[in-house]
Amino acid sequence: MDLTIVGLAALAVLLLLTVSSSLLTNFHIHYVSAGGMFFEKLHAATYLVLLALTLCMVRHGDPIGDLLKLLSQARLTLVLVLCWFALLAQLIVLKRPFTPIIDTFLLPPLIFLMLLRLSPPQKHFLASVFHAGIFLNVALGYYEYFSGHRLIPLTVGNVVVLGEWRSAALLGHPLTASGLIAAYLMALIMRPAILPPSIRLTAIAFCFPSLMVFGGRTALITTIAVVGILVFAESIRLMRGKRTSLLTVIASLCLICVVTALIVVALGTGVFDKMLLRFSSDKGSALARFATLHFLSYLDWHELLFGAAPDRITSLQSQLGLNYGIENFWVSCVAQFGIVHTALMTIGLMCFFADLARRSHPGIWAIFLLLLMIAASSVSFSSKNIQLAQFIVLIVLLLPKERPASPVRRTQPSFERQRRLSSSPSIW
């Protein structure tokens, strides 16, 4: 039973990193496009996680007791689940599509609850699967960028996006890929124990340039900001007298010289000119974000409270030039679900993240900062996707809370033994 559960969990993690909405659309599966059967509207990882969680509940012969025990251990996560059911009820009453909120908001807590039931060795194996999936996507990202050949056509709904130079690999969208790779880099930097030192430095050197390949400005700037904060904090500690080895100082200086030389060479060859041009000419991305701020002014009070109909949202997006979506999580949620349920889901997500934080390494603050920046600057978690689930898997597997080493207990000799030792003659 345990082997089956771990196998299902490993397959779910692998599918989260390799099967995107663009891939499903390319294979004529109606995941985000109109039409199709109900079972096509859910990601394959959702089915595997549900099956693995069910097996976790029944393997000891007491599913109800195991479920109650699990919920008692994750009470804050239960708040998100209850908010999700309230949102589901509203969508059913208003006769609106409800399948988008399953993968987006329900899959993350289900993955979290499922991983809670696994032992540390089992999570370590899943972490190895996650590392392999990340390295595969980074390698494919480099291939797409330098070859100019896209493995999977980039689609938004049924529309194929042409003329996009940014790589997406198997993650479906450049912004999704850059966000996840940035979170992976932050995890490697914040928690050195994830990988052995030599492998960790190699992984950082291999993944960091891919942020230029995937072309996510928010992810790149946030990663540089986090690294800058860490370097500044470490400099303050060194100036206040923190001791460090001479070998570390020499290695750091050599690393700085090598990185500087590589950056100069890369800029001279023009390898990353396309990415640098995005900071000066973003092809209307800034105007789209500005139009997003005015989107809610076109809705009446009923639509603001309970959300607008999907056709109405699509029509307004076309009028305002937001063909690729409303690039702000909260504005998009208000448009779809209304102010009340947007507030409820925000509270539920905050409780869920608090539950994650108390079980995770302190470095999780960097991931939360990245999530906040992504939510405020892109469509992100307001549309139907598995991006939040990918982040949850990364946090649980790579940033677990490290248990402090148990102090060595020194047993005191008994009174009789002390008396014998004190009364015994000295050898001198």
N, C-alpha and C positions, 0 to 999 in steps of 0.2 A: 504493500500500500504506500509506504514512504517513497519507494523508488518511483512509483507511478505519479505521485504528487510532485516530486522534484522534476520529473521528466516533463510534466505538463507546464510547470512554472518556467522551466528553462525554455521550452518552446514558445511560451507566451512572451518572455523577454526578447527572444530572437525575432518574433514576428513584430513586436513593437518597434524594432530597429530596422526592419527590412521591408515590411509591407505597409506602404503609404496609400493615401487616398488616390494619388495620381497613378500608382501601380494598379489599384483595383479598377479605376476608370479605364485604364489602358487595356485591361482584360475584360472590359464590358460588364463589370459588376457595378450595379447601381448603388454605390455606397454614399456618395454625395450628390450624384446626379438624380434627376427626376425619373420616376418609374421603378420597376423592379419589385421583388417580393420583400416581405418583412425581414427575413433572415439575412438579406443582402445589406441591410441598413446598419448592422452591427459588425464591428471589427472582429476578426477571428480570435484575437487575443482576449476579447471579452468572454467569449465562450469558454476558452481554456481556463481563464481565471475563475469563472463561476464553477466549472467542473472541479478544479483543484481545491477551491474553498469548500465545496460540498464534501469532497473526500476527506478533507481535514476535519470536518465536523463529525463524520460517521466512522472514522477509523477506530475510535475508542468505544463505539457502541452506545454513546449517549449524545446524540446530535444537539438536543435541546440544551443539555447542561453545558456542552462545549461552546455553543453559541452564546449563552448567557455569560459564561466566563470570559469569552473573547470581548463581548461588548462592555463588560465591566472593566476590562483592561484598557479600553479605548473609548471612554465616555465622550470625550470631546469630538472624536470622529463621528460618533452617533449623531451629534448635532447637525453635521453636514448631511448625513443620510436623511434625517427628518426634514431638513430644509429642501432636500431634493424631492422627497415625496410630496411636499406642499406645492412645489413648482410643477411636478407631474400632474397633480390634481387640477391645477389651473389650466394647463395645456389641454387636458382631456375635456374639461368643461367647455372651453372655448373652441374645441374641435380644431386644434392646431397640431402640427407634427411634433411628436415627443421623442422620436428616436435620436435626434441630435444630442439631447442632454444625457443619454445613457453613457456613451463613450467619453463625453467631455467631462461630466461631473460625477458620475457614479463609478466608473472604472477605476479612478485613482484611489478612493477609499477601499474598494474591494481588493485591489492589489496590496494595499497597505495591510489590511486585515489578514490576507492570505500569507503574506511574508512574515507576519508576526507569529504564525504557527510553525515556522520552520526553525530548525536548529542552526547554530552558527556555522558548522561545517557545510550544511546545505546552502546557506546564504553565500558562503565563500565560493561554492561552485557556481552559483548563479552570477556572482560578481565576475567570475572568469568569462562566462558567456557574454556578459555586458561589455567587458573590455574588448572581446573579440568583435562584437557588433560595431563598437565605436571605431576601432581600427579599420574595419572593412569599409565603413562609410567614408572615413577620411581618405583612405587610399583611392576609392572610387571618385571622391570629390576632386582629388588632384588629377586623376585621369580625364574626367570630364572637362576640367578647366584647360589643361594643356593640349588636349586632343581636339577640343571643340565639338565633341560628340556627346550628346545627352543620352544616357541609358534609357531613361523613362521620360516621355514627353511631359512637360510641366502643364498641368491643367488647373483651371479654377472652375469648378462645376463641370459643365460640358465643354467649356471653351479651352482650346489649346493655346497657351501663351508662347508666342514666337519672338525671336530676337532677344532672349534672356541669356546673358553670358554667365550668370552666377550658377555655380554647381548646386545640385540638390542631392546627388547620390541616391541612396535608397530611402531617404527620409522624406521625400516628396516635395519639399519646398525649401528654397535657400534660407529663409528666415528660421524655419524649424530646425534645419541642420545647424546653422550658426549658433542658435540659442542653446541647443543640446551640447555641442562641442565646447562652447564657452563654459557651461555648467560643469562639464567633465574636467576642463582645465582648472577651474576654481577648486574642484574637489581634490585634484592631485596636488595643488599648491597648498591648500589649507590643511590637508591631512596627509603628511608624508608616508604614514604607515600603510597606505593603500597598496603600494607596490614597492619592491626592493629599490634602493637608491638609484642604481644604474638604469634599471628598466623605467623607473619613474621619470628621470631626466630625459631619457630617450623619448618617452611618450609625450612629454611636454614639448620637446623640440619638434616632434613629428606633427602634433596637433595644432600648435599655436599658429603657424603660417596658414593653416587651412581656414582660419577666420577671414583672411583676405580672399580666399578662393570662394567661400560660400557667400561672402558679400554682405554680412549683417552688420550694419554700422552700430546699432544699439548694443549688440553682443560684444563687438570689438572694443568699443569705448568703455563699456562696463567692466570688461576684463582688465583693460589697462588701468582703469581707476582703482579696482580692487588690488591689483599688483602694486600700484603706487602707494596705496594706503599701508599695505604690509611692509613695503620697503621703508617708508617713512617711520612706521612704528618700530621696526627693527633698528633703524638708525638712532632713534631716541634712546632705545634700551642700551645700545652700544656706547653712546655718549654718557650715559648714566653709570657706566661701569660694568656692563655685562661682559663676562669672559667668553672668549671664543678661541678656537685653535688657530694656529698659524696656517695650517693646511687649508682650513675653510676660507681664510682671507685670500690666500693665493688662488684657490679654485674659483672664488667669486670674481676676482679681478680678471682672470683668464677668460671666464665665461662672459663678462661684460665686453671684453675686447673682441671676442669671437662674434657675439651677437651684433655688436656695432658694425663690424666688418661685413657681416652677412646682410645687414639692413642696407648698408651703402651699396653693396653689389647688386642687391635686388632692385633698389631704386634706380641704379644706373642702367640696368638691363631693361627696365620698363615692364617687368613681369606683373607687377601689381598696379599698373597705371589705371586699369578699369575700376579698381576699387577706390583709388584715390580720387578719381573723377566724380564718384558718387557724393563726395563731400562738397563739390562745387556745382555739380549739375545732377540733381536727383530725379529728373524726368517727372516733375510734378508731385513727388511724394510729400513734400512739405505743404503744398497747396491742398492735397487730399486730407492731411491731418488738420489743416485749418478749417476745411469744410466740415469735417467731422464734428467740430465744436458747435457748429450752427445746425447740426442735423436735428436736434431735439426741438428746436424752435418751430419746426414744420409739423409737429404732432399736437393734437388736441389733448385736453385734460384726461379723457377716457383712455386714449392710447398711451399717455404718460403713466397712468396708474396700472394698466393691465397689459401694455404692449400692443404694438400694431400688427396687423395681418401681414403675413410674409409677402404677399403681392404688393402691398402698400410700401413696405420697406424697400423692396427691389425697385419699385418705381422712383422713390425718392433718391435712392443711391444713383440711379441713372441720371436723374436731373442734376444732381450735385457733382457728378463726375467721380463717384466712389464705386467704380466698376469692380474693384478687387476687395470690397468690403469696408466696413466702418472700422477705422484703425484706432480703436480705443475700446478696451474691454467693457468699461462701465457704461459708456454711451451705447454700445451695441447691445448690452444686456437690457438697458432701460428700453430701447427700441423694441426688443423682442419679447421681454417678459414683464416690463413695467417697473416702476420705482420700488414697489413693495417687495416683490420677489428678488429684485436685484440686491436690495438691502439684506434680505434673508440669506441669499446665497453668499454675499460678501461676509456676513457674520459666520456662516457655516464654514467657509473656506478659512477664515481666520482661526476658528476653533480647531480645524483640521491641521493647519500649519503649526499651531501651538502644541498639538499632540505630537506632531513630527519633531518639533524642536526639543521637547523634553526627552526624546529617545535618540537624539542624534548628536553628532560631534558639534562643538561650538562653531565650526566653520560653516555651518548651515546658513549663517546670516548672509554670506556672500551669494548663495543660491537664491535666498529670498529677495535680495536686492535686485538680482537679475530678473527674477519672475515679475517683480513690480515694474521694472523698466519695460519689459516685454509687453506686459498687460496695458501699460499706458501709451505705448507707441505703435501697436499693431493690432490686427484682428485677433490673433493669439487664441485664447481660451474661450472667446465668445462665439466661435464658429465650431462646427462639428469636426473634431480632430482628436488625436490621442497624445497631444503634446504634453499636457499636464501629467498624464500617466507615465510618460517617459521620464519626466523630472522626478516623480515620486519613486520610481524604481531606482534611479541614480542615487537619491538621498538615502533610501533605506539600505541599499547594498553597499554603497561606497562611503557613507558617512554615519556609521553606527556609533552609538555612544560607547566610548571606551571605558571599561570598568577599571577602577583604580586597583592597583596591585594590593593584595591582602597583606597586611603587615605580618612579619614573622613573629610568632608568639614564643616568647622565651619562658620556658617552664622553670619556676623556682623550685629548688630542692626542698624536700620535706623537712619538718622540724627534726626528726630523728637523724636524717642524713646530715643536716647542718651540725647537729651536736656531735656526731661521730667525726666529721671533718675537723671540727674545732678541737676535739679532745685527742686526736691522733698525733703522735710525736712527729716532729719535723725531721725531714731526711737529713738536715744539716746538723 
